[in-house]
């Protein structure tokens, strides 16, 4: 008798390639190349692989959580990436405990491979033997970084952990040394001389490089009045030639990386802080976007040209804001000759802002913070970055120049890199729709939403107590902006074409845009040099973008550029490289900030603070402290003795017994309970709910929630009248009232079930 073997479930036993992502608890996941859900790797499978390995796996079963579980079939590639950690001497063995706990295994170091390292120091190791099922990885010390408490150690770790290039090549340094110290007479040839135009820079107090200067004056525009706005940008492309040693290093970095107290620049200091920086009272080469702006804030006409300028002043944002607030105050009196220029800039800003509002661009208020450190690198305080009118003046001027550069490239049909921000994917749109319905926001979000729809929602709810929560969800529904030669518009800013032109000192895409604009002006075509192919990080980004592309919505009404296959691939590779390195820089910066905040919070263990919930998940709440602007986790087990259910539609945790709800924006009181420096994690313990949570939960149980007004009509229309409190219920304590309400609701539910059963019998 033959028994036919059952076929495995669809998808099992297939071999799939992907990248291993370790977890500090010992297990891991394979991030699939095809963008499908990750494959779970149990701890025993992780013993022979390391975080970031490329592997081929076979899915063998579904685990108890319904996740596909895999078995490693082959290690396709081991990235040549060092492991950073502390050198330990335990039981006669030398070990390196990885700083990144996703690696999961200590690295054995033979005594002869220690170099000059000493126990307790932070070192960089390279593997000489990979891990095996029954053996730890073996390596050697390649570099000693120093003691863990040395000032700036967190940055030294981050630049190596994220493979941020932090040393210029010898060829790059040699070439930068050969550059002149000031603008030579021959460099001014064939340029517009703007040295008599009072262009000025406006930047932060701690800025060291100045890549943009502005000037504005009233002008006749068409048949009406308006302004002439000049945005002059440092002409980096004059000194950084395509394919040169400096260019190769700049492309490799793709962006400057900003840490507290330190910057890893894209260009050597001689260029970034010297020859290309628009310092006051010296001649500098620049590329100018010269615009005519109408009284209604529209760009009537523009032109680009190379020029030579002489900055007439270096302003700070604080100084300009003070002058604009009081044109007869002490700050204004020190800058009498520039007051009219600043007033003109403020006038054109208000016109541009009006056009922005009519265009429907998304403009949500968010709080950015700045870490203030002492000389030893320890956090002194964390303060919010205050945006004033001076920030907004510069922002609108830069946006106008960027739009003109994108329009210039697109209408001249020349390949280039656009800054593309596409609308939400179908999945994110549906999540947002469900959330808005659950929150009682009466708006119909279509399949092809416009940025103005998002701004309208933000305006509609701004007076609600949960406005911050709704704004956060609107922001999370959008995709990240990328660099690409395919123009799909900028959703958030509501532009049909947008690019980056204004920061070539710190962003490589801006440098490419300058080269393209120069090529168009000179009636030639700019061709990219032979650039390195994107690596794994770029390939993963490309696959994720491809997955999102099918359902995402853009603003693309501008003409598309026709490119041959090889040319398009080259520009796409450059865009992917710049986008991936931008994300790498952000991750490295966040890692350092998280490390500093953890070290800072170790001094505040046991202290209590008020805070606000910034995210709700199935495992707990993320809370940001009001006074310190530090975020930590309140695990769900710290919320009390009842069972909390995560409501995905409303993005909140709700207590089943009391009805207490924790959502984005909820005020709470917490205690700092644990700080994990290695894991960059801070844990809070809930001390007590916000003052209004219990009364509000009581009203919810009684059918009188704060937002009942916006939803009561819907309830009545659907025949679901709110439950009314029983006589005398409101006179009891909150807990008693809630218990009574729950008891009454349970009784009503049983009555309905009994009635329903009797109807079934009759039918």
JONORZI-V284664 format. One record per helix or strand of 2 or more residues. SS is the DSSP state (alpha for helix, beta for strand). FROM is the first residue (numbers start at 1). LEN is the number of residues. Records with the same first field share a line. If there is no record, write none. Layout:
BEGIN
SS: FROM-LEN, FROM-LEN
END
This chain:
BEGIN
beta: 15-8, 28-5, 39-3, 54-9, 68-10, 83-8, 93-6, 107-3, 121-9, 138-10, 192-2, 200-4, 212-10, 224-11, 257-3, 262-3, 283-12, 299-13, 313-4, 369-5, 379-6, 418-4, 482-3, 608-10, 620-6, 631-5, 644-4, 652-4, 661-3, 667-10, 681-9
alpha: 43-4, 101-3, 111-3, 153-9, 170-8, 185-4, 236-4, 245-9, 269-7, 317-9, 330-5, 336-24, 389-23, 426-13, 451-11, 467-10, 508-14, 536-14, 565-40, 636-3, 693-9, 708-10, 729-3, 734-29
END
